Amino acid sequence: MSDSIWFRREIESPCVKVCVIHPQARICVGCHRTADEIAAWSRMTAEERRRIMAELPGRCEALRAAANRPSRRRAQRRAAQSAQG
């Protein structure tokens, strides 16, 4: 069987098979797409996919933001608990 039958000119998915949606940033920690984008990817036009692909590097930075780091959230939770108790 020839691989040319399966060749597609579409933009490939950025999926890296690390499918975990970050609870605060609401994007996948592997590919940096939203859950809605992941679900709709196969139905998107090439232009829509290119637009999203161009946004992904910036989204990676969102995961590194202090507010999205687990250690910062834990510290905030502890401070809130201390204030209550």
N, C-alpha and C positions, 0 to 999 in steps of 0.2 A: 504494500500500500504506500502511496506517495504522500509525503507531508505537504505537498503543494495543495492538496485538496483542503487542508485545514488552515491554510494561510489566510490571515485576515489583515486588512489595512487599518483596522481600528486602533485607537490608543489603548495600550494594555492597561490593565488594572494595576494600581500601586500596591495592591495587597501583598503583604509579606507573611501572611498566615500567623499573625500575632493579633488575634481579634479580641481586644478588650477595650470597652468604651470607658474612658476616664470619667469618673463621677462628677467632677467639677467642670472640666473643659468641654465635656460632652462630645469628644472626638476619639476615634480609635487610636490607641497608643502605637499601633503598628503602621498603619497607612495614613493616619491623620485626617481621614474623611469622617463626616458625620454618619450616623446610622441611616438617615434618609438618603444620603448620597450613595452609600454602599448598596442599599436596597434598589436604587434606581439606576445604578451604573450601566447595566446591560441595555437599558432603554434610552440612555442619553445620546444626544448627538455628539459628533466629534468636537464641535465647538464648546459644548458644555463640559465635556471631559477635559479639554485643554485648559479651560478657565479654572476648573478645580485643581488640576495638576499644578498650575502656576501658583495657586494659593497654598499648596501643601507645605512648602518650606517655612512660611510664616506661621503656620499652625503648629509646627514643631516647636517654635519658640513659645507658643502659648502653654505648652505642657511644662516648659521650664520656668514659667512665671512663678514667683514666690507663693502666690495664693493657691497655686495648684500642686504644690509640693506636699507630700504626705507629712513630712516633719513639721512644716508650718501649720498644717491643719491640726495635728496632734497637739502642738503647743497652744493653739488657740482654744481647742476643746478643754485642755487642762486648766487654762486660765479662767475660762468661763465656769468650769466646775468649782474651782477654788473660790471664785467670787460668790457662787451660790451657797457654798457650804461653810 
